[in-house]
């Protein structure tokens, strides 16, 4: 769980900015998007296959 303690003379905007930075460092948003809807085993297999195909294309180019 990510948390930010707001200082006594700190503005809420800067605390919010720090919180957003911590959340992005923790990788919560991609994980949240991944678990937003249930993914069937077939969909998961297709997604991984497409990702593997993309990765092989990238490695072939370099």
CHARMM internal coordinates of N, CA and C (Angstrom, degrees):
IC EDIT
DIST 1 N 1 CA 1.4544
DIST 1 CA 1 C 1.5216
ANGL 1 N 1 CA 1 C 107.92
DIST 1 C 2 N 1.3090
ANGL 1 CA 1 C 2 N 114.98
DIHE 1 N 1 CA 1 C 2 N 129.23
DIST 2 N 2 CA 1.4540
ANGL 1 C 2 N 2 CA 120.99
DIHE 1 CA 1 C 2 N 2 CA 179.44
DIST 2 CA 2 C 1.5198
ANGL 2 N 2 CA 2 C 109.28
DIHE 1 C 2 N 2 CA 2 C -90.48
DIST 2 C 3 N 1.3156
ANGL 2 CA 2 C 3 N 115.43
DIHE 2 N 2 CA 2 C 3 N 134.69
DIST 3 N 3 CA 1.4608
ANGL 2 C 3 N 3 CA 118.97
DIHE 2 CA 2 C 3 N 3 CA 176.46
DIST 3 CA 3 C 1.5135
ANGL 3 N 3 CA 3 C 109.83
DIHE 2 C 3 N 3 CA 3 C -144.44
DIST 3 C 4 N 1.3266
ANGL 3 CA 3 C 4 N 114.65
DIHE 3 N 3 CA 3 C 4 N 151.57
DIST 4 N 4 CA 1.4559
ANGL 3 C 4 N 4 CA 121.88
DIHE 3 CA 3 C 4 N 4 CA 179.74
DIST 4 CA 4 C 1.5201
ANGL 4 N 4 CA 4 C 107.26
DIHE 3 C 4 N 4 CA 4 C -129.86
DIST 4 C 5 N 1.3009
ANGL 4 CA 4 C 5 N 116.40
DIHE 4 N 4 CA 4 C 5 N 129.53
DIST 5 N 5 CA 1.4641
ANGL 4 C 5 N 5 CA 120.98
DIHE 4 CA 4 C 5 N 5 CA 178.24
DIST 5 CA 5 C 1.5218
ANGL 5 N 5 CA 5 C 107.88
DIHE 4 C 5 N 5 CA 5 C -94.93
DIST 5 C 6 N 1.3096
ANGL 5 CA 5 C 6 N 116.04
DIHE 5 N 5 CA 5 C 6 N 122.59
DIST 6 N 6 CA 1.4574
ANGL 5 C 6 N 6 CA 122.27
DIHE 5 CA 5 C 6 N 6 CA -177.40
DIST 6 CA 6 C 1.5196
ANGL 6 N 6 CA 6 C 109.05
DIHE 5 C 6 N 6 CA 6 C -80.44
DIST 6 C 7 N 1.3367
ANGL 6 CA 6 C 7 N 115.10
DIHE 6 N 6 CA 6 C 7 N 129.53
DIST 7 N 7 CA 1.4588
ANGL 6 C 7 N 7 CA 120.07
DIHE 6 CA 6 C 7 N 7 CA 178.67
DIST 7 CA 7 C 1.5172
ANGL 7 N 7 CA 7 C 111.75
DIHE 6 C 7 N 7 CA 7 C -71.65
DIST 7 C 8 N 1.3128
ANGL 7 CA 7 C 8 N 116.13
DIHE 7 N 7 CA 7 C 8 N 167.44
DIST 8 N 8 CA 1.4649
ANGL 7 C 8 N 8 CA 120.96
DIHE 7 CA 7 C 8 N 8 CA -175.98
DIST 8 CA 8 C 1.5286
ANGL 8 N 8 CA 8 C 112.07
DIHE 7 C 8 N 8 CA 8 C -63.90
DIST 8 C 9 N 1.3270
ANGL 8 CA 8 C 9 N 118.02
DIHE 8 N 8 CA 8 C 9 N -44.87
DIST 9 N 9 CA 1.4683
ANGL 8 C 9 N 9 CA 121.19
DIHE 8 CA 8 C 9 N 9 CA -178.35
DIST 9 CA 9 C 1.5296
ANGL 9 N 9 CA 9 C 112.25
DIHE 8 C 9 N 9 CA 9 C -105.08
DIST 9 C 10 N 1.3259
ANGL 9 CA 9 C 10 N 117.07
DIHE 9 N 9 CA 9 C 10 N 22.50
DIST 10 N 10 CA 1.4635
ANGL 9 C 10 N 10 CA 121.00
DIHE 9 CA 9 C 10 N 10 CA -176.75
DIST 10 CA 10 C 1.5276
ANGL 10 N 10 CA 10 C 110.26
DIHE 9 C 10 N 10 CA 10 C -92.82
DIST 10 C 11 N 1.3159
ANGL 10 CA 10 C 11 N 116.15
DIHE 10 N 10 CA 10 C 11 N 137.81
DIST 11 N 11 CA 1.4598
ANGL 10 C 11 N 11 CA 121.03
DIHE 10 CA 10 C 11 N 11 CA 177.28
DIST 11 CA 11 C 1.5159
ANGL 11 N 11 CA 11 C 109.62
DIHE 10 C 11 N 11 CA 11 C -75.02
DIST 11 C 12 N 1.3192
ANGL 11 CA 11 C 12 N 115.18
DIHE 11 N 11 CA 11 C 12 N 152.45
DIST 12 N 12 CA 1.4616
ANGL 11 C 12 N 12 CA 120.61
DIHE 11 CA 11 C 12 N 12 CA -178.78
DIST 12 CA 12 C 1.5312
ANGL 12 N 12 CA 12 C 110.92
DIHE 11 C 12 N 12 CA 12 C -65.58
DIST 12 C 13 N 1.3365
ANGL 12 CA 12 C 13 N 117.38
DIHE 12 N 12 CA 12 C 13 N -31.11
DIST 13 N 13 CA 1.4662
ANGL 12 C 13 N 13 CA 120.92
DIHE 12 CA 12 C 13 N 13 CA -179.49
DIST 13 CA 13 C 1.5281
ANGL 13 N 13 CA 13 C 111.10
DIHE 12 C 13 N 13 CA 13 C -63.92
DIST 13 C 14 N 1.3193
ANGL 13 CA 13 C 14 N 116.76
DIHE 13 N 13 CA 13 C 14 N -42.69
DIST 14 N 14 CA 1.4682
ANGL 13 C 14 N 14 CA 119.31
DIHE 13 CA 13 C 14 N 14 CA 179.95
DIST 14 CA 14 C 1.5294
ANGL 14 N 14 CA 14 C 110.83
DIHE 13 C 14 N 14 CA 14 C -69.98
DIST 14 C 15 N 1.3156
ANGL 14 CA 14 C 15 N 117.08
DIHE 14 N 14 CA 14 C 15 N -35.14
DIST 15 N 15 CA 1.4633
ANGL 14 C 15 N 15 CA 119.82
DIHE 14 CA 14 C 15 N 15 CA 177.32
DIST 15 CA 15 C 1.5287
ANGL 15 N 15 CA 15 C 110.24
DIHE 14 C 15 N 15 CA 15 C -66.97
DIST 15 C 16 N 1.3224
ANGL 15 CA 15 C 16 N 116.44
DIHE 15 N 15 CA 15 C 16 N -38.93
DIST 16 N 16 CA 1.4615
ANGL 15 C 16 N 16 CA 120.91
DIHE 15 CA 15 C 16 N 16 CA 178.11
DIST 16 CA 16 C 1.5259
ANGL 16 N 16 CA 16 C 110.44
DIHE 15 C 16 N 16 CA 16 C -65.62
DIST 16 C 17 N 1.3250
ANGL 16 CA 16 C 17 N 116.14
DIHE 16 N 16 CA 16 C 17 N -39.69
DIST 17 N 17 CA 1.4671
ANGL 16 C 17 N 17 CA 120.71
DIHE 16 CA 16 C 17 N 17 CA 177.62
DIST 17 CA 17 C 1.5282
ANGL 17 N 17 CA 17 C 110.40
DIHE 16 C 17 N 17 CA 17 C -62.56
DIST 17 C 18 N 1.3360
ANGL 17 CA 17 C 18 N 117.29
DIHE 17 N 17 CA 17 C 18 N -43.22
DIST 18 N 18 CA 1.4663
ANGL 17 C 18 N 18 CA 121.49
DIHE 17 CA 17 C 18 N 18 CA 177.62
DIST 18 CA 18 C 1.5222
ANGL 18 N 18 CA 18 C 111.36
DIHE 17 C 18 N 18 CA 18 C -63.39
DIST 18 C 19 N 1.3486
ANGL 18 CA 18 C 19 N 115.63
DIHE 18 N 18 CA 18 C 19 N -40.34
DIST 19 N 19 CA 1.4579
ANGL 18 C 19 N 19 CA 120.08
DIHE 18 CA 18 C 19 N 19 CA 179.10
DIST 19 CA 19 C 1.5216
ANGL 19 N 19 CA 19 C 110.96
DIHE 18 C 19 N 19 CA 19 C -62.85
DIST 19 C 20 N 1.3312
ANGL 19 CA 19 C 20 N 117.09
DIHE 19 N 19 CA 19 C 20 N -45.45
DIST 20 N 20 CA 1.4671
ANGL 19 C 20 N 20 CA 121.03
DIHE 19 CA 19 C 20 N 20 CA 179.02
DIST 20 CA 20 C 1.5245
ANGL 20 N 20 CA 20 C 110.84
DIHE 19 C 20 N 20 CA 20 C -60.96
DIST 20 C 21 N 1.3161
ANGL 20 CA 20 C 21 N 117.52
DIHE 20 N 20 CA 20 C 21 N -39.80
DIST 21 N 21 CA 1.4572
ANGL 20 C 21 N 21 CA 121.82
DIHE 20 CA 20 C 21 N 21 CA 178.80
DIST 21 CA 21 C 1.5246
ANGL 21 N 21 CA 21 C 110.64
DIHE 20 C 21 N 21 CA 21 C -63.73
DIST 21 C 22 N 1.3341
ANGL 21 CA 21 C 22 N 117.21
DIHE 21 N 21 CA 21 C 22 N -43.91
DIST 22 N 22 CA 1.4568
ANGL 21 C 22 N 22 CA 121.37
DIHE 21 CA 21 C 22 N 22 CA 179.21
DIST 22 CA 22 C 1.5262
ANGL 22 N 22 CA 22 C 111.82
DIHE 21 C 22 N 22 CA 22 C -64.26
DIST 22 C 23 N 1.3349
ANGL 22 CA 22 C 23 N 116.04
DIHE 22 N 22 CA 22 C 23 N -40.12
DIST 23 N 23 CA 1.4647
ANGL 22 C 23 N 23 CA 120.33
DIHE 22 CA 22 C 23 N 23 CA 179.25
DIST 23 CA 23 C 1.5258
ANGL 23 N 23 CA 23 C 110.15
DIHE 22 C 23 N 23 CA 23 C -64.59
DIST 23 C 24 N 1.3213
ANGL 23 CA 23 C 24 N 117.29
DIHE 23 N 23 CA 23 C 24 N -41.64
DIST 24 N 24 CA 1.4582
ANGL 23 C 24 N 24 CA 119.58
DIHE 23 CA 23 C 24 N 24 CA 179.82
DIST 24 CA 24 C 1.5282
ANGL 24 N 24 CA 24 C 111.14
DIHE 23 C 24 N 24 CA 24 C -68.37
DIST 24 C 25 N 1.3293
ANGL 24 CA 24 C 25 N 117.93
DIHE 24 N 24 CA 24 C 25 N -36.05
DIST 25 N 25 CA 1.4635
ANGL 24 C 25 N 25 CA 121.16
DIHE 24 CA 24 C 25 N 25 CA 176.77
DIST 25 CA 25 C 1.5239
ANGL 25 N 25 CA 25 C 111.09
DIHE 24 C 25 N 25 CA 25 C -64.82
DIST 25 C 26 N 1.3204
ANGL 25 CA 25 C 26 N 116.42
DIHE 25 N 25 CA 25 C 26 N -37.51
DIST 26 N 26 CA 1.4623
ANGL 25 C 26 N 26 CA 121.07
DIHE 25 CA 25 C 26 N 26 CA -177.77
DIST 26 CA 26 C 1.5241
ANGL 26 N 26 CA 26 C 111.69
DIHE 25 C 26 N 26 CA 26 C -74.76
DIST 26 C 27 N 1.3413
ANGL 26 CA 26 C 27 N 117.90
DIHE 26 N 26 CA 26 C 27 N -15.92
DIST 27 N 27 CA 1.4609
ANGL 26 C 27 N 27 CA 120.71
DIHE 26 CA 26 C 27 N 27 CA 179.17
DIST 27 CA 27 C 1.5100
ANGL 27 N 27 CA 27 C 113.27
DIHE 26 C 27 N 27 CA 27 C 74.45
DIST 27 C 28 N 1.3055
ANGL 27 CA 27 C 28 N 116.68
DIHE 27 N 27 CA 27 C 28 N 33.89
DIST 28 N 28 CA 1.4656
ANGL 27 C 28 N 28 CA 120.79
DIHE 27 CA 27 C 28 N 28 CA -177.26
DIST 28 CA 28 C 1.5232
ANGL 28 N 28 CA 28 C 111.78
DIHE 27 C 28 N 28 CA 28 C -76.74
DIST 28 C 29 N 1.3349
ANGL 28 CA 28 C 29 N 118.51
DIHE 28 N 28 CA 28 C 29 N -38.90
DIST 29 N 29 CA 1.4560
ANGL 28 C 29 N 29 CA 120.87
DIHE 28 CA 28 C 29 N 29 CA -176.94
DIST 29 CA 29 C 1.5244
ANGL 29 N 29 CA 29 C 113.76
DIHE 28 C 29 N 29 CA 29 C -62.95
DIST 29 C 30 N 1.3334
ANGL 29 CA 29 C 30 N 119.79
DIHE 29 N 29 CA 29 C 30 N -48.48
DIST 30 N 30 CA 1.4722
ANGL 29 C 30 N 30 CA 117.92
DIHE 29 CA 29 C 30 N 30 CA 177.42
DIST 30 CA 30 C 1.5216
ANGL 30 N 30 CA 30 C 112.53
DIHE 29 C 30 N 30 CA 30 C -60.59
DIST 30 C 31 N 1.3206
ANGL 30 CA 30 C 31 N 116.47
DIHE 30 N 30 CA 30 C 31 N -37.99
DIST 31 N 31 CA 1.4536
ANGL 30 C 31 N 31 CA 120.51
DIHE 30 CA 30 C 31 N 31 CA 178.78
DIST 31 CA 31 C 1.5270
ANGL 31 N 31 CA 31 C 110.52
DIHE 30 C 31 N 31 CA 31 C -65.92
DIST 31 C 32 N 1.3232
ANGL 31 CA 31 C 32 N 116.35
DIHE 31 N 31 CA 31 C 32 N -39.65
DIST 32 N 32 CA 1.4612
ANGL 31 C 32 N 32 CA 120.83
DIHE 31 CA 31 C 32 N 32 CA 178.95
DIST 32 CA 32 C 1.5285
ANGL 32 N 32 CA 32 C 110.45
DIHE 31 C 32 N 32 CA 32 C -64.30
DIST 32 C 33 N 1.3276
ANGL 32 CA 32 C 33 N 117.07
DIHE 32 N 32 CA 32 C 33 N -43.05
DIST 33 N 33 CA 1.4591
ANGL 32 C 33 N 33 CA 120.39
DIHE 32 CA 32 C 33 N 33 CA 178.89
DIST 33 CA 33 C 1.5274
ANGL 33 N 33 CA 33 C 111.21
DIHE 32 C 33 N 33 CA 33 C -63.93
DIST 33 C 34 N 1.3217
ANGL 33 CA 33 C 34 N 115.66
DIHE 33 N 33 CA 33 C 34 N -37.87
DIST 34 N 34 CA 1.4498
ANGL 33 C 34 N 34 CA 120.60
DIHE 33 CA 33 C 34 N 34 CA -178.83
DIST 34 CA 34 C 1.5315
ANGL 34 N 34 CA 34 C 111.37
DIHE 33 C 34 N 34 CA 34 C -65.33
DIST 34 C 35 N 1.3268
ANGL 34 CA 34 C 35 N 117.57
DIHE 34 N 34 CA 34 C 35 N -35.72
DIST 35 N 35 CA 1.4550
ANGL 34 C 35 N 35 CA 121.82
DIHE 34 CA 34 C 35 N 35 CA -177.16
DIST 35 CA 35 C 1.5300
ANGL 35 N 35 CA 35 C 113.60
DIHE 34 C 35 N 35 CA 35 C -98.42
DIST 35 C 36 N 1.3183
ANGL 35 CA 35 C 36 N 117.41
DIHE 35 N 35 CA 35 C 36 N 10.68
DIST 36 N 36 CA 1.4596
ANGL 35 C 36 N 36 CA 120.02
DIHE 35 CA 35 C 36 N 36 CA -177.63
DIST 36 CA 36 C 1.5240
ANGL 36 N 36 CA 36 C 111.69
DIHE 35 C 36 N 36 CA 36 C -63.75
DIST 36 C 37 N 1.3389
ANGL 36 CA 36 C 37 N 116.76
DIHE 36 N 36 CA 36 C 37 N -42.71
DIST 37 N 37 CA 1.4628
ANGL 36 C 37 N 37 CA 121.71
DIHE 36 CA 36 C 37 N 37 CA 179.17
DIST 37 CA 37 C 1.5133
ANGL 37 N 37 CA 37 C 108.73
DIHE 36 C 37 N 37 CA 37 C -126.47
DIST 37 C 38 N 1.3195
ANGL 37 CA 37 C 38 N 115.28
DIHE 37 N 37 CA 37 C 38 N 155.46
DIST 38 N 38 CA 1.4527
ANGL 37 C 38 N 38 CA 119.51
DIHE 37 CA 37 C 38 N 38 CA 177.70
DIST 38 CA 38 C 1.5200
ANGL 38 N 38 CA 38 C 109.41
DIHE 37 C 38 N 38 CA 38 C -69.86
DIST 38 C 39 N 1.3141
ANGL 38 CA 38 C 39 N 115.96
DIHE 38 N 38 CA 38 C 39 N 136.16
DIST 39 N 39 CA 1.4557
ANGL 38 C 39 N 39 CA 121.47
DIHE 38 CA 38 C 39 N 39 CA -179.78
DIST 39 CA 39 C 1.5256
ANGL 39 N 39 CA 39 C 108.29
DIHE 38 C 39 N 39 CA 39 C -114.18
DIST 39 C 40 N 1.3244
ANGL 39 CA 39 C 40 N 115.78
DIHE 39 N 39 CA 39 C 40 N 122.03
DIST 40 N 40 CA 1.4614
ANGL 39 C 40 N 40 CA 119.31
DIHE 39 CA 39 C 40 N 40 CA -179.75
DIST 40 CA 40 C 1.5264
ANGL 40 N 40 CA 40 C 109.66
DIHE 39 C 40 N 40 CA 40 C -70.07
DIST 40 C 41 N 1.3162
ANGL 40 CA 40 C 41 N 117.25
DIHE 40 N 40 CA 40 C 41 N 160.17
DIST 41 N 41 CA 1.4665
ANGL 40 C 41 N 41 CA 119.36
DIHE 40 CA 40 C 41 N 41 CA 178.25
DIST 41 CA 41 C 1.5351
ANGL 41 N 41 CA 41 C 112.77
DIHE 40 C 41 N 41 CA 41 C -58.04
DIST 41 C 42 N 1.3299
ANGL 41 CA 41 C 42 N 117.25
DIHE 41 N 41 CA 41 C 42 N -34.82
DIST 42 N 42 CA 1.4591
ANGL 41 C 42 N 42 CA 120.43
DIHE 41 CA 41 C 42 N 42 CA 177.99
DIST 42 CA 42 C 1.5272
ANGL 42 N 42 CA 42 C 110.86
DIHE 41 C 42 N 42 CA 42 C -65.19
DIST 42 C 43 N 1.3325
ANGL 42 CA 42 C 43 N 116.94
DIHE 42 N 42 CA 42 C 43 N -44.58
DIST 43 N 43 CA 1.4673
ANGL 42 C 43 N 43 CA 120.65
DIHE 42 CA 42 C 43 N 43 CA 178.61
DIST 43 CA 43 C 1.5258
ANGL 43 N 43 CA 43 C 110.79
DIHE 42 C 43 N 43 CA 43 C -63.18
DIST 43 C 44 N 1.3359
ANGL 43 CA 43 C 44 N 116.45
DIHE 43 N 43 CA 43 C 44 N -39.96
DIST 44 N 44 CA 1.4548
ANGL 43 C 44 N 44 CA 121.05
DIHE 43 CA 43 C 44 N 44 CA 179.89
DIST 44 CA 44 C 1.5328
ANGL 44 N 44 CA 44 C 110.20
DIHE 43 C 44 N 44 CA 44 C -63.62
DIST 44 C 45 N 1.3249
ANGL 44 CA 44 C 45 N 116.08
DIHE 44 N 44 CA 44 C 45 N -43.50
DIST 45 N 45 CA 1.4603
ANGL 44 C 45 N 45 CA 121.21
DIHE 44 CA 44 C 45 N 45 CA 179.33
DIST 45 CA 45 C 1.5303
ANGL 45 N 45 CA 45 C 110.61
DIHE 44 C 45 N 45 CA 45 C -62.12
DIST 45 C 46 N 1.3392
ANGL 45 CA 45 C 46 N 116.16
DIHE 45 N 45 CA 45 C 46 N -44.84
DIST 46 N 46 CA 1.4705
ANGL 45 C 46 N 46 CA 120.46
DIHE 45 CA 45 C 46 N 46 CA 179.13
DIST 46 CA 46 C 1.5206
ANGL 46 N 46 CA 46 C 111.05
DIHE 45 C 46 N 46 CA 46 C -61.98
DIST 46 C 47 N 1.3322
ANGL 46 CA 46 C 47 N 117.39
DIHE 46 N 46 CA 46 C 47 N -44.10
DIST 47 N 47 CA 1.4605
ANGL 46 C 47 N 47 CA 121.70
DIHE 46 CA 46 C 47 N 47 CA -179.01
DIST 47 CA 47 C 1.5303
ANGL 47 N 47 CA 47 C 110.73
DIHE 46 C 47 N 47 CA 47 C -62.21
DIST 47 C 48 N 1.3315
ANGL 47 CA 47 C 48 N 116.23
DIHE 47 N 47 CA 47 C 48 N -43.35
DIST 48 N 48 CA 1.4578
ANGL 47 C 48 N 48 CA 119.59
DIHE 47 CA 47 C 48 N 48 CA 179.90
DIST 48 CA 48 C 1.5241
ANGL 48 N 48 CA 48 C 111.18
DIHE 47 C 48 N 48 CA 48 C -67.99
DIST 48 C 49 N 1.3248
ANGL 48 CA 48 C 49 N 116.79
DIHE 48 N 48 CA 48 C 49 N -37.00
DIST 49 N 49 CA 1.4682
ANGL 48 C 49 N 49 CA 121.17
DIHE 48 CA 48 C 49 N 49 CA 178.57
DIST 49 CA 49 C 1.5243
ANGL 49 N 49 CA 49 C 110.89
DIHE 48 C 49 N 49 CA 49 C -64.29
DIST 49 C 50 N 1.3252
ANGL 49 CA 49 C 50 N 116.72
DIHE 49 N 49 CA 49 C 50 N -43.11
DIST 50 N 50 CA 1.4690
ANGL 49 C 50 N 50 CA 121.25
DIHE 49 CA 49 C 50 N 50 CA 178.41
DIST 50 CA 50 C 1.5182
ANGL 50 N 50 CA 50 C 110.06
DIHE 49 C 50 N 50 CA 50 C -64.62
DIST 50 C 51 N 1.3371
ANGL 50 CA 50 C 51 N 117.39
DIHE 50 N 50 CA 50 C 51 N -41.92
DIST 51 N 51 CA 1.4613
ANGL 50 C 51 N 51 CA 120.55
DIHE 50 CA 50 C 51 N 51 CA 179.38
DIST 51 CA 51 C 1.5270
ANGL 51 N 51 CA 51 C 110.71
DIHE 50 C 51 N 51 CA 51 C -64.02
DIST 51 C 52 N 1.3245
ANGL 51 CA 51 C 52 N 116.80
DIHE 51 N 51 CA 51 C 52 N -39.46
DIST 52 N 52 CA 1.4628
ANGL 51 C 52 N 52 CA 120.67
DIHE 51 CA 51 C 52 N 52 CA 178.74
DIST 52 CA 52 C 1.5294
ANGL 52 N 52 CA 52 C 110.36
DIHE 51 C 52 N 52 CA 52 C -65.35
DIST 52 C 53 N 1.3224
ANGL 52 CA 52 C 53 N 115.94
DIHE 52 N 52 CA 52 C 53 N -39.44
DIST 53 N 53 CA 1.4650
ANGL 52 C 53 N 53 CA 121.13
DIHE 52 CA 52 C 53 N 53 CA 178.75
DIST 53 CA 53 C 1.5346
ANGL 53 N 53 CA 53 C 110.51
DIHE 52 C 53 N 53 CA 53 C -64.17
DIST 53 C 54 N 1.3304
ANGL 53 CA 53 C 54 N 116.27
DIHE 53 N 53 CA 53 C 54 N -44.29
DIST 54 N 54 CA 1.4714
ANGL 53 C 54 N 54 CA 120.58
DIHE 53 CA 53 C 54 N 54 CA 178.04
DIST 54 CA 54 C 1.5265
ANGL 54 N 54 CA 54 C 111.08
DIHE 53 C 54 N 54 CA 54 C -61.28
DIST 54 C 55 N 1.3331
ANGL 54 CA 54 C 55 N 115.62
DIHE 54 N 54 CA 54 C 55 N -43.09
DIST 55 N 55 CA 1.4633
ANGL 54 C 55 N 55 CA 120.44
DIHE 54 CA 54 C 55 N 55 CA -179.02
DIST 55 CA 55 C 1.5201
ANGL 55 N 55 CA 55 C 110.85
DIHE 54 C 55 N 55 CA 55 C -63.67
DIST 55 C 56 N 1.3374
ANGL 55 CA 55 C 56 N 117.09
DIHE 55 N 55 CA 55 C 56 N -39.99
DIST 56 N 56 CA 1.4606
ANGL 55 C 56 N 56 CA 119.43
DIHE 55 CA 55 C 56 N 56 CA 179.74
DIST 56 CA 56 C 1.5264
ANGL 56 N 56 CA 56 C 111.01
DIHE 55 C 56 N 56 CA 56 C -67.59
DIST 56 C 57 N 1.3292
ANGL 56 CA 56 C 57 N 116.51
DIHE 56 N 56 CA 56 C 57 N -35.33
DIST 57 N 57 CA 1.4710
ANGL 56 C 57 N 57 CA 120.14
DIHE 56 CA 56 C 57 N 57 CA 176.43
DIST 57 CA 57 C 1.5225
ANGL 57 N 57 CA 57 C 110.65
DIHE 56 C 57 N 57 CA 57 C -63.18
DIST 57 C 58 N 1.3365
ANGL 57 CA 57 C 58 N 116.40
DIHE 57 N 57 CA 57 C 58 N -42.96
DIST 58 N 58 CA 1.4693
ANGL 57 C 58 N 58 CA 120.72
DIHE 57 CA 57 C 58 N 58 CA 179.62
DIST 58 CA 58 C 1.5170
ANGL 58 N 58 CA 58 C 111.50
DIHE 57 C 58 N 58 CA 58 C -63.78
DIST 58 C 59 N 1.3237
ANGL 58 CA 58 C 59 N 116.73
DIHE 58 N 58 CA 58 C 59 N -43.60
DIST 59 N 59 CA 1.4556
ANGL 58 C 59 N 59 CA 119.52
DIHE 58 CA 58 C 59 N 59 CA -178.77
DIST 59 CA 59 C 1.5265
ANGL 59 N 59 CA 59 C 110.97
DIHE 58 C 59 N 59 CA 59 C -69.26
DIST 59 C 60 N 1.3168
ANGL 59 CA 59 C 60 N 116.64
DIHE 59 N 59 CA 59 C 60 N -29.90
DIST 60 N 60 CA 1.4725
ANGL 59 C 60 N 60 CA 120.13
DIHE 59 CA 59 C 60 N 60 CA 178.32
DIST 60 CA 60 C 1.5239
ANGL 60 N 60 CA 60 C 111.26
DIHE 59 C 60 N 60 CA 60 C -68.26
DIST 60 C 61 N 1.3390
ANGL 60 CA 60 C 61 N 116.34
DIHE 60 N 60 CA 60 C 61 N -36.41
DIST 61 N 61 CA 1.4598
ANGL 60 C 61 N 61 CA 121.62
DIHE 60 CA 60 C 61 N 61 CA -179.16
DIST 61 CA 61 C 1.5324
ANGL 61 N 61 CA 61 C 111.59
DIHE 60 C 61 N 61 CA 61 C -66.52
DIST 61 C 62 N 1.3101
ANGL 61 CA 61 C 62 N 117.07
DIHE 61 N 61 CA 61 C 62 N -37.47
DIST 62 N 62 CA 1.4724
ANGL 61 C 62 N 62 CA 121.05
DIHE 61 CA 61 C 62 N 62 CA -174.85
DIST 62 CA 62 C 1.4740
ANGL 62 N 62 CA 62 C 112.35
DIHE 61 C 62 N 62 CA 62 C -83.78
END
COOR INIT
IC SEED 1 N 1 CA 1 C
IC BUILD
